[in-house]
Amino acid sequence: MVVVEGLDGAGKRTFADRLTAALHARGARTHGLAFPRYDDDVHAELVRDALYGRLGDLTDSVHGMEVLYALDRRAAADGLRAAVAEHDVVLVDRYVASGAAYGAARLHQDAAGEFVEWVRALEIDRFGIPVPDQHLLLAVPQQVAADRAAHRERTEPGRDRDVYESDGGLQERTGAVYAQLAAASWLAPWTVLDGSTEIDTAALADRLLG
Ligand SMILES: Cc1cn([C@H]2C[C@H](O)[C@@H](COP(=O)(O)O)O2)c(=O)[nH]c1=O
């Protein structure tokens, strides 16, 4: 299981599409999914309700939001394990590390380390969510990500910004936490990719299959 992480507007979706095409060109069987899920599962619905401010002040609770994201992942865990068994590469757009990075970025710096470990204990130890094999972090300057997110908002009708996307300071701090998680090889190894340049997805596909 390969997890793609990055700020809102880092280009994860385009990158995942290109990487998937490169994997298919090599005959690999792939499966892709994204968290939070956007289907009619009740857990996914609750996350979406919270993200768009429809659950009152639950959205203000860092731990409350993390529990919702974690429940969404727990509900998908059996399907994920089955997908891993049946495919060469399962590409996941956002996973436990998003929970750690976005949550820690909303807390005071002194509480961030403890929160990151609480996320691991909740999701991996208590919920039994599968540990990924590796992370690919699409690193871009916060302004680049913000410009891309704004562009997407203009060009994709009906796609409103969620509560996090409108907060540039939060995105900046999230980027810093991602860098720390990558440096610490949190949960699994991390590869940091420069998301502001064209990434060599062919070479990456070779490496993932190698
Ligand atoms: C999966 C996940 C996403 N998020 C945030 C990142 C995004 O700002 C927002 C929605 O994700 P998305 O834009 O990738 O669909 O939710 C978390 O805070 N924790 C999580 O566990």
The ligand as a Gaussian input file, in Angstrom:
#p B3LYP/6-31G(d) Opt

LIG

0 1
 C       -7.995000      11.975000       5.370000
 C       -7.880000      13.235000       6.184000
 C       -8.094000      14.469000       5.604000
 N       -7.987000      15.602000       6.346000
 C       -8.297000      16.891000       5.718000
 C       -7.397000      17.292000       4.581000
 C       -8.293000      18.110000       3.694000
 O       -8.189000      19.483000       4.067000
 C       -9.690000      17.645000       4.018000
 C      -10.385000      16.924000       2.885000
 O       -9.494000      16.101000       2.194000
 P       -9.507000      16.067000       0.600000
 O       -9.543000      17.511000       0.140000
 O       -8.234000      15.360000       0.231000
 O      -10.734000      15.319000       0.214000
 O       -9.593000      16.786000       5.146000
 C       -7.664000      15.554000       7.692000
 O       -7.579000      16.586000       8.340000
 N       -7.453000      14.343000       8.287000
 C       -7.559000      13.167000       7.589000
 O       -7.369000      12.087000       8.171000

